Amino acid sequence: MNRYFIYLAYDGENYHGWQIQPNGASVQETLQKALVTFLRDETIEVVGAGRTDAGVHARLMIAHFDIERDLDCDSVTDKLNRLLPPDISVYNVRKVRNDAHARFDATYRTYKYYITTRKDPFTRKYAWRVFQKLDFDKMNEAAAVLFDYIDFTSFSKLHTDVKTNNCKIMHAEWTMCGEEEWVFTIQADRFLRNMVRAVVGTLVEVGRGRLSVDGFRKVIEEKNRCSAGSSVPGNALFLVDVGYSEDLFI
């Protein structure tokens, strides 16, 4: 059996997230159906590096699948793009070791969240508009607190099936990316369900002056989702990178 990694991007607006859903379109199901059609193999299953929520986008998602025969990776990329809808694009297909796993072997994942403080018809679908000035210096001061902790229960969706809420944050920072536009970049070894949107929502409370930096620290220490801010809209969130060790690739 041969294993391949697929590098793809998607606009999540029309999907109920990455994971296959019983009553809605998903990116995973759409990609899997295209692979089955092209490779004529009903046994193919696609496993992603993570699970993005409904409406969330990916500039880069990695997934793997298995097939008995060797494939021409360039041909697979081209044929899949012909079969897939315009809002999903495959960048590359690479052969990997048989034991390589798109989810469990990922060493980091990076997300970006976009905020705009002005009305802009060209960013309305991909940025969250806020209607008051935010103190991004204070928000960065609070974001730095994330490095002091590993248990992020306060930012996790309740009643999930994970065994631990521990994550190692590697990067967390707000930067200006245009006139009245800001982006929050966060990188970690793993993320909990709804974690990035909850972190951003709580940092915005700091930016609005409703929560102090010490208060943000207390939210983390309480390990209670009800202590944190509301989850921000998913349309402004992008998965932008997933990292792997090079020794996985053939």
N, C-alpha and C positions, 0 to 999 in steps of 0.2 A: 504494500500500500504506500502511495506517495502523498505527501502533505504539502499544501501550498498556502502562502499568505497572500491575501488580496488587500491592496491599498485602495481605498475609495473615499469619496466625499459625497455629502448629500445635504440638500435643503430639507429640513425636517417639517416644514409647514404642513404638508399633506399626510403626515404619518403619525401614528400613535406611538412614537418612539422607535428604538432599534428592535426591541424584542418582539417576537411573534405574539400576536394578540388574538383572542378568540373572536372578537367582534370589531376588528379595525385593521386597516392596512399598516404594515410595519416595514422598515427598511430590510430587516433580516429576511423576512418572507419574500419580499420582492427580489432581492439578490439571489436567494436560494432557488426560486422558480426560474430565474434566468439561467443559472448554472445547470439545473436539471434539463432545461430545454436545449441548451447548447451541447452539453456533454452526453445527453441521452442516458442519464443514470439517475434513477428515482431514489437511490440510497444516499445521495449527497445531502449533507447537513452542514450549515454554516455556523461557526462559533465566533462571536465578536470579542474584541478586547474589553468591552464594557457595554453598559446599557444606558443609552441616552433617553431622556424622558420625551414625552409627546411635545412636538414643536421645536425641540432642540436640534441644532445643526452640527455637522462635522465637516471641517476642512480636511481632516484626515482621520479615518477609522481603519483599523486593521482587523481582518477576520481570517479564519483558516477553514479549509475543507480538505477531504481525503478522496483520492481516486486511485484505482489500480494502475492505470496506464500513465506513461510520461506525457507531459503536455508541452506544447510550444507556448511559452508564457506571453509572447507578443500577440499571438493569434487569439489567445483567450481574452486578453485585454480588449482587443479590437472587437471581437464578436460580442462580448458582454455589453460593451457600450452601445452596440446596435440594438440589443434586445432591451436594455434598461430604459426607463423613462428619463426625460430631460433633467429631472431633479436628483438623479443619482449618477455618479460618474466613477469609473474604475481608472485609477492612475497606473497601476502596475500589478503584476502577479509574480511572486518569487517562490521558488522551491525551497523548502526548509527541512530540517531533520524530522524524522517521523514522530519524535516525542515533543516537538516544539508546540507550544500552546499559545494562541493569540491572547488569551486572558491571563493565564497564570504565569507566563514568562515575561509579561510586560514589566519593565523596571520603573517606568514612570508614565504618567498621563498629564497632559497640559490642557487647561481650559482657558478661554477668554470670555469675559462678559462685558458688553458694551453699553454705556450710558450716554445719553445726550441731554443737554439742558436747553435745547432749542427745538422748535418744530422744523422738521426737515423731511420733505416727501420722499427723499432718496435713501433715508436710513430708517424709516418708520417700521419696516418689517424686521430689521436686524439690530435694533438698538432700543433700549428702554428709555422713554422720555420721562424725566423728572421735572417738576414744576417749581422747584425752589433751589437756591444755591446750596451746594454741599461743600463741606470743609474736607477736601481730599487729603490735606496734610494730616488731619486727625484720623482720617480713615486709614492712611498708610501706617500711622503710629499704632492703631489698633490691629491692622493686618500683621504687623511684626510680632504681635503677641501669639499668633498661631504657631510660631516656631517653638514655643515653650511647652507645647502639649502634644500628646499623641492620641488621646481619647476624645473623639468629637461626636459623642452621643447627642449633644445639644443641637447638632446640625444635621442629624439623620432622620429620615422618614421613619415613623413608628412602625413596629411590628414587621420588620424585615427578617429575612432568613439567614443573615450573615452571622458568623460565629464571634466576630470581634468588631468593635467600632474604632479600632486603632488605625491611624494613618500617619505617615511621615510627610510633613509638608516641606517641600524643597524650595519653593518660591511663592511669594504672595505680594503683589504690588499693584497700585493704581498708577497709570501713566496717561498723560494727555496724548490723544491720537488725532486730533483735529480741532478746529475751532468749536469750542464748547462741547467737545466729545472726549470721553474718557474710557479706558479699557482696564479691567482688572484681570491680571494674569496670575493663575495659580497652578502650581505643579506639585504633585504628590505621587507616592508609590501606588496609592489606590484612593478611591473616593467612595463614600457612602451614598446611598440613594438620596437624591435631592440636596446633597451636601453643598455644592457650589452655590446654588440659588439661595439656600438658607444663610450661608456665610455672607454673601453679597447683601442680602436683605438686612442682616444685623449690622454690617458695616455702614450701610446707608443710614441706619438709626444713629450711629455715631456721627456721621456727616451732617445730619440734621440737628445735632445738638441734643437729641433725646436720650442718648446713652453715652457715658464717659468711656474712656479707654479702660479704666479700672472696672467699669461695669461690663464691658465686653469680656474682660478676663473672667469675671464672675459668672457670666453666661456659660462659658466653656466649662468652668469648674463645677457648675451645678449639674451638668450632664442631664439636662431636662429640655426637651424640644420646645416646651411651652415658654421657656425663658428667653429663647432666641427670637429674632425678628421674623417677619413673614417671608415666605419664598417669593423671589422676584419672578417676573414672567420668563418663560422658557425661550421665547423667540430671539432674545439677545445673547443667548449662550451658545458657544461653539467649542466642540472638542477639536483641538488644533494639532496635537502631536501625541504619539505613543512610542515609547522607546524600548528597544530590545538589544540584547547582546549579539554581536556579529557572529558568534560561533553557532548560532541557530541556523544560519543560512548556508545553503549548498551552492 
